[in-house]
Amino acid sequence: MNGSFFSNPTFPTTQNMNQVVSPPGNISSQTTFPLEQSLIENILRLNKGKRVRVFASYPDSNEWRDKIYTGIIEQSGRDHLILSDPSSGNWWLIRMLYVNYIEFDESINYNPDYSDTFD
């Protein structure tokens, strides 16, 4: 119907889903972080153990519209951040979806060498 202007869509099959694509220049050997992790996750991992304030918003909640978590970075993943507060004994698992920004109480460890490889 559309002639040859648009090609028909193709969907992944088990044959082409199992193919492994290597990045140019063997990027994975240049960094200590797997490529599937986000840059913000890498920055948070580099700053594990530092005290932070996490500003989060929950748009569907009237009670928890805006919340500030203060604690120490314990772990981070692609979609979450785990904080602890030793003074209160509280632990928080915060979805990155709700994080607006993070304030650090000290300088941030940041390695720009790996960020240039993802362009």
Phi and psi in radians as a Rosetta constraint file:
Dihedral C 1 N 2 CA 2 C 2 CIRCULARHARMONIC -1.635 0.35
Dihedral N 2 CA 2 C 2 N 3 CIRCULARHARMONIC 0.197 0.35
Dihedral C 2 N 3 CA 3 C 3 CIRCULARHARMONIC 1.163 0.35
Dihedral N 3 CA 3 C 3 N 4 CIRCULARHARMONIC -2.426 0.35
Dihedral C 3 N 4 CA 4 C 4 CIRCULARHARMONIC -1.917 0.35
Dihedral N 4 CA 4 C 4 N 5 CIRCULARHARMONIC 0.209 0.35
Dihedral C 4 N 5 CA 5 C 5 CIRCULARHARMONIC -1.188 0.35
Dihedral N 5 CA 5 C 5 N 6 CIRCULARHARMONIC -0.818 0.35
Dihedral C 5 N 6 CA 6 C 6 CIRCULARHARMONIC -1.962 0.35
Dihedral N 6 CA 6 C 6 N 7 CIRCULARHARMONIC 2.368 0.35
Dihedral C 6 N 7 CA 7 C 7 CIRCULARHARMONIC -1.446 0.35
Dihedral N 7 CA 7 C 7 N 8 CIRCULARHARMONIC 2.703 0.35
Dihedral C 7 N 8 CA 8 C 8 CIRCULARHARMONIC -1.238 0.35
Dihedral N 8 CA 8 C 8 N 9 CIRCULARHARMONIC 2.471 0.35
Dihedral C 8 N 9 CA 9 C 9 CIRCULARHARMONIC -1.167 0.35
Dihedral N 9 CA 9 C 9 N 10 CIRCULARHARMONIC 2.550 0.35
Dihedral C 9 N 10 CA 10 C 10 CIRCULARHARMONIC -2.048 0.35
Dihedral N 10 CA 10 C 10 N 11 CIRCULARHARMONIC 2.613 0.35
Dihedral C 10 N 11 CA 11 C 11 CIRCULARHARMONIC -2.041 0.35
Dihedral N 11 CA 11 C 11 N 12 CIRCULARHARMONIC 2.617 0.35
Dihedral C 11 N 12 CA 12 C 12 CIRCULARHARMONIC -1.106 0.35
Dihedral N 12 CA 12 C 12 N 13 CIRCULARHARMONIC 2.501 0.35
Dihedral C 12 N 13 CA 13 C 13 CIRCULARHARMONIC -2.036 0.35
Dihedral N 13 CA 13 C 13 N 14 CIRCULARHARMONIC 2.960 0.35
Dihedral C 13 N 14 CA 14 C 14 CIRCULARHARMONIC -1.120 0.35
Dihedral N 14 CA 14 C 14 N 15 CIRCULARHARMONIC -0.442 0.35
Dihedral C 14 N 15 CA 15 C 15 CIRCULARHARMONIC -1.171 0.35
Dihedral N 15 CA 15 C 15 N 16 CIRCULARHARMONIC -0.845 0.35
Dihedral C 15 N 16 CA 16 C 16 CIRCULARHARMONIC -1.577 0.35
Dihedral N 16 CA 16 C 16 N 17 CIRCULARHARMONIC -0.143 0.35
Dihedral C 16 N 17 CA 17 C 17 CIRCULARHARMONIC -1.345 0.35
Dihedral N 17 CA 17 C 17 N 18 CIRCULARHARMONIC -0.412 0.35
Dihedral C 17 N 18 CA 18 C 18 CIRCULARHARMONIC -1.552 0.35
Dihedral N 18 CA 18 C 18 N 19 CIRCULARHARMONIC -0.002 0.35
Dihedral C 18 N 19 CA 19 C 19 CIRCULARHARMONIC -1.300 0.35
Dihedral N 19 CA 19 C 19 N 20 CIRCULARHARMONIC 2.419 0.35
Dihedral C 19 N 20 CA 20 C 20 CIRCULARHARMONIC -1.809 0.35
Dihedral N 20 CA 20 C 20 N 21 CIRCULARHARMONIC 2.197 0.35
Dihedral C 20 N 21 CA 21 C 21 CIRCULARHARMONIC -1.769 0.35
Dihedral N 21 CA 21 C 21 N 22 CIRCULARHARMONIC 2.174 0.35
Dihedral C 21 N 22 CA 22 C 22 CIRCULARHARMONIC -1.586 0.35
Dihedral N 22 CA 22 C 22 N 23 CIRCULARHARMONIC 2.322 0.35
Dihedral C 22 N 23 CA 23 C 23 CIRCULARHARMONIC -1.219 0.35
Dihedral N 23 CA 23 C 23 N 24 CIRCULARHARMONIC 2.663 0.35
Dihedral C 23 N 24 CA 24 C 24 CIRCULARHARMONIC -1.135 0.35
Dihedral N 24 CA 24 C 24 N 25 CIRCULARHARMONIC 2.487 0.35
Dihedral C 24 N 25 CA 25 C 25 CIRCULARHARMONIC 1.308 0.35
Dihedral N 25 CA 25 C 25 N 26 CIRCULARHARMONIC 0.231 0.35
Dihedral C 25 N 26 CA 26 C 26 CIRCULARHARMONIC 0.881 0.35
Dihedral N 26 CA 26 C 26 N 27 CIRCULARHARMONIC 1.036 0.35
Dihedral C 26 N 27 CA 27 C 27 CIRCULARHARMONIC -1.024 0.35
Dihedral N 27 CA 27 C 27 N 28 CIRCULARHARMONIC -0.632 0.35
Dihedral C 27 N 28 CA 28 C 28 CIRCULARHARMONIC -1.083 0.35
Dihedral N 28 CA 28 C 28 N 29 CIRCULARHARMONIC -0.445 0.35
Dihedral C 28 N 29 CA 29 C 29 CIRCULARHARMONIC -1.423 0.35
Dihedral N 29 CA 29 C 29 N 30 CIRCULARHARMONIC -0.242 0.35
Dihedral C 29 N 30 CA 30 C 30 CIRCULARHARMONIC -1.513 0.35
Dihedral N 30 CA 30 C 30 N 31 CIRCULARHARMONIC -0.298 0.35
Dihedral C 30 N 31 CA 31 C 31 CIRCULARHARMONIC -2.168 0.35
Dihedral N 31 CA 31 C 31 N 32 CIRCULARHARMONIC 2.882 0.35
Dihedral C 31 N 32 CA 32 C 32 CIRCULARHARMONIC -1.749 0.35
Dihedral N 32 CA 32 C 32 N 33 CIRCULARHARMONIC 0.090 0.35
Dihedral C 32 N 33 CA 33 C 33 CIRCULARHARMONIC -1.979 0.35
Dihedral N 33 CA 33 C 33 N 34 CIRCULARHARMONIC 2.356 0.35
Dihedral C 33 N 34 CA 34 C 34 CIRCULARHARMONIC -1.093 0.35
Dihedral N 34 CA 34 C 34 N 35 CIRCULARHARMONIC 2.612 0.35
Dihedral C 34 N 35 CA 35 C 35 CIRCULARHARMONIC -1.146 0.35
Dihedral N 35 CA 35 C 35 N 36 CIRCULARHARMONIC -0.423 0.35
Dihedral C 35 N 36 CA 36 C 36 CIRCULARHARMONIC -1.323 0.35
Dihedral N 36 CA 36 C 36 N 37 CIRCULARHARMONIC -0.114 0.35
Dihedral C 36 N 37 CA 37 C 37 CIRCULARHARMONIC -1.523 0.35
Dihedral N 37 CA 37 C 37 N 38 CIRCULARHARMONIC 2.580 0.35
Dihedral C 37 N 38 CA 38 C 38 CIRCULARHARMONIC -1.368 0.35
Dihedral N 38 CA 38 C 38 N 39 CIRCULARHARMONIC 2.807 0.35
Dihedral C 38 N 39 CA 39 C 39 CIRCULARHARMONIC -1.142 0.35
Dihedral N 39 CA 39 C 39 N 40 CIRCULARHARMONIC -0.684 0.35
Dihedral C 39 N 40 CA 40 C 40 CIRCULARHARMONIC -1.123 0.35
Dihedral N 40 CA 40 C 40 N 41 CIRCULARHARMONIC -0.625 0.35
Dihedral C 40 N 41 CA 41 C 41 CIRCULARHARMONIC -1.096 0.35
Dihedral N 41 CA 41 C 41 N 42 CIRCULARHARMONIC -0.742 0.35
Dihedral C 41 N 42 CA 42 C 42 CIRCULARHARMONIC -1.103 0.35
Dihedral N 42 CA 42 C 42 N 43 CIRCULARHARMONIC -0.726 0.35
Dihedral C 42 N 43 CA 43 C 43 CIRCULARHARMONIC -1.114 0.35
Dihedral N 43 CA 43 C 43 N 44 CIRCULARHARMONIC -0.739 0.35
Dihedral C 43 N 44 CA 44 C 44 CIRCULARHARMONIC -1.139 0.35
Dihedral N 44 CA 44 C 44 N 45 CIRCULARHARMONIC -0.667 0.35
Dihedral C 44 N 45 CA 45 C 45 CIRCULARHARMONIC -1.152 0.35
Dihedral N 45 CA 45 C 45 N 46 CIRCULARHARMONIC -0.647 0.35
Dihedral C 45 N 46 CA 46 C 46 CIRCULARHARMONIC -1.139 0.35
Dihedral N 46 CA 46 C 46 N 47 CIRCULARHARMONIC -0.367 0.35
Dihedral C 46 N 47 CA 47 C 47 CIRCULARHARMONIC -1.948 0.35
Dihedral N 47 CA 47 C 47 N 48 CIRCULARHARMONIC 0.381 0.35
Dihedral C 47 N 48 CA 48 C 48 CIRCULARHARMONIC -1.012 0.35
Dihedral N 48 CA 48 C 48 N 49 CIRCULARHARMONIC 2.358 0.35
Dihedral C 48 N 49 CA 49 C 49 CIRCULARHARMONIC 1.651 0.35
Dihedral N 49 CA 49 C 49 N 50 CIRCULARHARMONIC -0.108 0.35
Dihedral C 49 N 50 CA 50 C 50 CIRCULARHARMONIC -1.596 0.35
Dihedral N 50 CA 50 C 50 N 51 CIRCULARHARMONIC 2.624 0.35
Dihedral C 50 N 51 CA 51 C 51 CIRCULARHARMONIC -1.438 0.35
Dihedral N 51 CA 51 C 51 N 52 CIRCULARHARMONIC 2.322 0.35
Dihedral C 51 N 52 CA 52 C 52 CIRCULARHARMONIC -2.441 0.35
Dihedral N 52 CA 52 C 52 N 53 CIRCULARHARMONIC 2.873 0.35
Dihedral C 52 N 53 CA 53 C 53 CIRCULARHARMONIC -2.065 0.35
Dihedral N 53 CA 53 C 53 N 54 CIRCULARHARMONIC 2.135 0.35
Dihedral C 53 N 54 CA 54 C 54 CIRCULARHARMONIC -1.833 0.35
Dihedral N 54 CA 54 C 54 N 55 CIRCULARHARMONIC 2.127 0.35
Dihedral C 54 N 55 CA 55 C 55 CIRCULARHARMONIC -1.719 0.35
Dihedral N 55 CA 55 C 55 N 56 CIRCULARHARMONIC 2.040 0.35
Dihedral C 55 N 56 CA 56 C 56 CIRCULARHARMONIC -2.190 0.35
Dihedral N 56 CA 56 C 56 N 57 CIRCULARHARMONIC 2.635 0.35
Dihedral C 56 N 57 CA 57 C 57 CIRCULARHARMONIC -2.226 0.35
Dihedral N 57 CA 57 C 57 N 58 CIRCULARHARMONIC 2.407 0.35
Dihedral C 57 N 58 CA 58 C 58 CIRCULARHARMONIC -2.082 0.35
Dihedral N 58 CA 58 C 58 N 59 CIRCULARHARMONIC 1.600 0.35
Dihedral C 58 N 59 CA 59 C 59 CIRCULARHARMONIC -1.117 0.35
Dihedral N 59 CA 59 C 59 N 60 CIRCULARHARMONIC -0.430 0.35
Dihedral C 59 N 60 CA 60 C 60 CIRCULARHARMONIC -1.596 0.35
Dihedral N 60 CA 60 C 60 N 61 CIRCULARHARMONIC 0.095 0.35
Dihedral C 60 N 61 CA 61 C 61 CIRCULARHARMONIC -2.073 0.35
Dihedral N 61 CA 61 C 61 N 62 CIRCULARHARMONIC 2.266 0.35
Dihedral C 61 N 62 CA 62 C 62 CIRCULARHARMONIC -1.404 0.35
Dihedral N 62 CA 62 C 62 N 63 CIRCULARHARMONIC -0.579 0.35
Dihedral C 62 N 63 CA 63 C 63 CIRCULARHARMONIC -1.325 0.35
Dihedral N 63 CA 63 C 63 N 64 CIRCULARHARMONIC -0.645 0.35
Dihedral C 63 N 64 CA 64 C 64 CIRCULARHARMONIC -2.023 0.35
Dihedral N 64 CA 64 C 64 N 65 CIRCULARHARMONIC 0.684 0.35
Dihedral C 64 N 65 CA 65 C 65 CIRCULARHARMONIC -0.927 0.35
Dihedral N 65 CA 65 C 65 N 66 CIRCULARHARMONIC -0.980 0.35
Dihedral C 65 N 66 CA 66 C 66 CIRCULARHARMONIC -2.216 0.35
Dihedral N 66 CA 66 C 66 N 67 CIRCULARHARMONIC 2.360 0.35
Dihedral C 66 N 67 CA 67 C 67 CIRCULARHARMONIC -2.434 0.35
Dihedral N 67 CA 67 C 67 N 68 CIRCULARHARMONIC 2.489 0.35
Dihedral C 67 N 68 CA 68 C 68 CIRCULARHARMONIC -2.046 0.35
Dihedral N 68 CA 68 C 68 N 69 CIRCULARHARMONIC 2.161 0.35
Dihedral C 68 N 69 CA 69 C 69 CIRCULARHARMONIC -1.830 0.35
Dihedral N 69 CA 69 C 69 N 70 CIRCULARHARMONIC 2.278 0.35
Dihedral C 69 N 70 CA 70 C 70 CIRCULARHARMONIC -2.043 0.35
Dihedral N 70 CA 70 C 70 N 71 CIRCULARHARMONIC 2.178 0.35
Dihedral C 70 N 71 CA 71 C 71 CIRCULARHARMONIC -3.094 0.35
Dihedral N 71 CA 71 C 71 N 72 CIRCULARHARMONIC -2.949 0.35
Dihedral C 71 N 72 CA 72 C 72 CIRCULARHARMONIC -1.844 0.35
Dihedral N 72 CA 72 C 72 N 73 CIRCULARHARMONIC 2.351 0.35
Dihedral C 72 N 73 CA 73 C 73 CIRCULARHARMONIC -1.179 0.35
Dihedral N 73 CA 73 C 73 N 74 CIRCULARHARMONIC 2.049 0.35
Dihedral C 73 N 74 CA 74 C 74 CIRCULARHARMONIC -1.686 0.35
Dihedral N 74 CA 74 C 74 N 75 CIRCULARHARMONIC -0.835 0.35
Dihedral C 74 N 75 CA 75 C 75 CIRCULARHARMONIC -2.650 0.35
Dihedral N 75 CA 75 C 75 N 76 CIRCULARHARMONIC 2.789 0.35
Dihedral C 75 N 76 CA 76 C 76 CIRCULARHARMONIC -2.524 0.35
Dihedral N 76 CA 76 C 76 N 77 CIRCULARHARMONIC 2.607 0.35
Dihedral C 76 N 77 CA 77 C 77 CIRCULARHARMONIC -2.345 0.35
Dihedral N 77 CA 77 C 77 N 78 CIRCULARHARMONIC -3.099 0.35
Dihedral C 77 N 78 CA 78 C 78 CIRCULARHARMONIC -1.031 0.35
Dihedral N 78 CA 78 C 78 N 79 CIRCULARHARMONIC -0.656 0.35
Dihedral C 78 N 79 CA 79 C 79 CIRCULARHARMONIC -2.089 0.35
Dihedral N 79 CA 79 C 79 N 80 CIRCULARHARMONIC 0.172 0.35
Dihedral C 79 N 80 CA 80 C 80 CIRCULARHARMONIC -2.656 0.35
Dihedral N 80 CA 80 C 80 N 81 CIRCULARHARMONIC 2.868 0.35
Dihedral C 80 N 81 CA 81 C 81 CIRCULARHARMONIC -2.428 0.35
Dihedral N 81 CA 81 C 81 N 82 CIRCULARHARMONIC 2.339 0.35
Dihedral C 81 N 82 CA 82 C 82 CIRCULARHARMONIC -1.952 0.35
Dihedral N 82 CA 82 C 82 N 83 CIRCULARHARMONIC 2.150 0.35
Dihedral C 82 N 83 CA 83 C 83 CIRCULARHARMONIC -2.047 0.35
Dihedral N 83 CA 83 C 83 N 84 CIRCULARHARMONIC 2.637 0.35
Dihedral C 83 N 84 CA 84 C 84 CIRCULARHARMONIC -2.277 0.35
Dihedral N 84 CA 84 C 84 N 85 CIRCULARHARMONIC 2.646 0.35
Dihedral C 84 N 85 CA 85 C 85 CIRCULARHARMONIC -2.162 0.35
Dihedral N 85 CA 85 C 85 N 86 CIRCULARHARMONIC 1.733 0.35
Dihedral C 85 N 86 CA 86 C 86 CIRCULARHARMONIC -1.051 0.35
Dihedral N 86 CA 86 C 86 N 87 CIRCULARHARMONIC -0.520 0.35
Dihedral C 86 N 87 CA 87 C 87 CIRCULARHARMONIC -1.220 0.35
Dihedral N 87 CA 87 C 87 N 88 CIRCULARHARMONIC -0.589 0.35
Dihedral C 87 N 88 CA 88 C 88 CIRCULARHARMONIC -1.813 0.35
Dihedral N 88 CA 88 C 88 N 89 CIRCULARHARMONIC -0.311 0.35
Dihedral C 88 N 89 CA 89 C 89 CIRCULARHARMONIC 1.430 0.35
Dihedral N 89 CA 89 C 89 N 90 CIRCULARHARMONIC 0.097 0.35
Dihedral C 89 N 90 CA 90 C 90 CIRCULARHARMONIC -1.375 0.35
Dihedral N 90 CA 90 C 90 N 91 CIRCULARHARMONIC 2.566 0.35
Dihedral C 90 N 91 CA 91 C 91 CIRCULARHARMONIC -2.230 0.35
Dihedral N 91 CA 91 C 91 N 92 CIRCULARHARMONIC 2.473 0.35
Dihedral C 91 N 92 CA 92 C 92 CIRCULARHARMONIC -2.254 0.35
Dihedral N 92 CA 92 C 92 N 93 CIRCULARHARMONIC 2.388 0.35
Dihedral C 92 N 93 CA 93 C 93 CIRCULARHARMONIC -1.901 0.35
Dihedral N 93 CA 93 C 93 N 94 CIRCULARHARMONIC 1.923 0.35
Dihedral C 93 N 94 CA 94 C 94 CIRCULARHARMONIC -1.971 0.35
Dihedral N 94 CA 94 C 94 N 95 CIRCULARHARMONIC 2.222 0.35
Dihedral C 94 N 95 CA 95 C 95 CIRCULARHARMONIC -1.280 0.35
Dihedral N 95 CA 95 C 95 N 96 CIRCULARHARMONIC 2.319 0.35
Dihedral C 95 N 96 CA 96 C 96 CIRCULARHARMONIC -1.073 0.35
Dihedral N 96 CA 96 C 96 N 97 CIRCULARHARMONIC -0.401 0.35
Dihedral C 96 N 97 CA 97 C 97 CIRCULARHARMONIC -0.973 0.35
Dihedral N 97 CA 97 C 97 N 98 CIRCULARHARMONIC -0.577 0.35
Dihedral C 97 N 98 CA 98 C 98 CIRCULARHARMONIC -1.659 0.35
Dihedral N 98 CA 98 C 98 N 99 CIRCULARHARMONIC -0.109 0.35
Dihedral C 98 N 99 CA 99 C 99 CIRCULARHARMONIC -1.387 0.35
Dihedral N 99 CA 99 C 99 N 100 CIRCULARHARMONIC 2.190 0.35
Dihedral C 99 N 100 CA 100 C 100 CIRCULARHARMONIC -1.528 0.35
Dihedral N 100 CA 100 C 100 N 101 CIRCULARHARMONIC -0.913 0.35
Dihedral C 100 N 101 CA 101 C 101 CIRCULARHARMONIC -2.838 0.35
Dihedral N 101 CA 101 C 101 N 102 CIRCULARHARMONIC 2.966 0.35
Dihedral C 101 N 102 CA 102 C 102 CIRCULARHARMONIC -2.279 0.35
Dihedral N 102 CA 102 C 102 N 103 CIRCULARHARMONIC 2.304 0.35
Dihedral C 102 N 103 CA 103 C 103 CIRCULARHARMONIC -1.844 0.35
Dihedral N 103 CA 103 C 103 N 104 CIRCULARHARMONIC 2.351 0.35
Dihedral C 103 N 104 CA 104 C 104 CIRCULARHARMONIC -1.817 0.35
Dihedral N 104 CA 104 C 104 N 105 CIRCULARHARMONIC 2.550 0.35
Dihedral C 104 N 105 CA 105 C 105 CIRCULARHARMONIC -1.480 0.35
Dihedral N 105 CA 105 C 105 N 106 CIRCULARHARMONIC -0.164 0.35
Dihedral C 105 N 106 CA 106 C 106 CIRCULARHARMONIC -2.475 0.35
Dihedral N 106 CA 106 C 106 N 107 CIRCULARHARMONIC 3.105 0.35
Dihedral C 106 N 107 CA 107 C 107 CIRCULARHARMONIC -1.098 0.35
Dihedral N 107 CA 107 C 107 N 108 CIRCULARHARMONIC 2.612 0.35
Dihedral C 107 N 108 CA 108 C 108 CIRCULARHARMONIC -1.602 0.35
Dihedral N 108 CA 108 C 108 N 109 CIRCULARHARMONIC 2.321 0.35
Dihedral C 108 N 109 CA 109 C 109 CIRCULARHARMONIC -1.355 0.35
Dihedral N 109 CA 109 C 109 N 110 CIRCULARHARMONIC 2.192 0.35
Dihedral C 109 N 110 CA 110 C 110 CIRCULARHARMONIC -2.510 0.35
Dihedral N 110 CA 110 C 110 N 111 CIRCULARHARMONIC 2.300 0.35
Dihedral C 110 N 111 CA 111 C 111 CIRCULARHARMONIC -2.045 0.35
Dihedral N 111 CA 111 C 111 N 112 CIRCULARHARMONIC 1.645 0.35
Dihedral C 111 N 112 CA 112 C 112 CIRCULARHARMONIC -1.225 0.35
Dihedral N 112 CA 112 C 112 N 113 CIRCULARHARMONIC -0.204 0.35
Dihedral C 112 N 113 CA 113 C 113 CIRCULARHARMONIC -1.046 0.35
Dihedral N 113 CA 113 C 113 N 114 CIRCULARHARMONIC -0.704 0.35
Dihedral C 113 N 114 CA 114 C 114 CIRCULARHARMONIC -1.396 0.35
Dihedral N 114 CA 114 C 114 N 115 CIRCULARHARMONIC -0.426 0.35
Dihedral C 114 N 115 CA 115 C 115 CIRCULARHARMONIC -1.231 0.35
Dihedral N 115 CA 115 C 115 N 116 CIRCULARHARMONIC -0.521 0.35
Dihedral C 115 N 116 CA 116 C 116 CIRCULARHARMONIC -1.192 0.35
Dihedral N 116 CA 116 C 116 N 117 CIRCULARHARMONIC -0.366 0.35
Dihedral C 116 N 117 CA 117 C 117 CIRCULARHARMONIC -1.416 0.35
Dihedral N 117 CA 117 C 117 N 118 CIRCULARHARMONIC -0.136 0.35
Dihedral C 117 N 118 CA 118 C 118 CIRCULARHARMONIC -1.719 0.35
Dihedral N 118 CA 118 C 118 N 119 CIRCULARHARMONIC 0.048 0.35
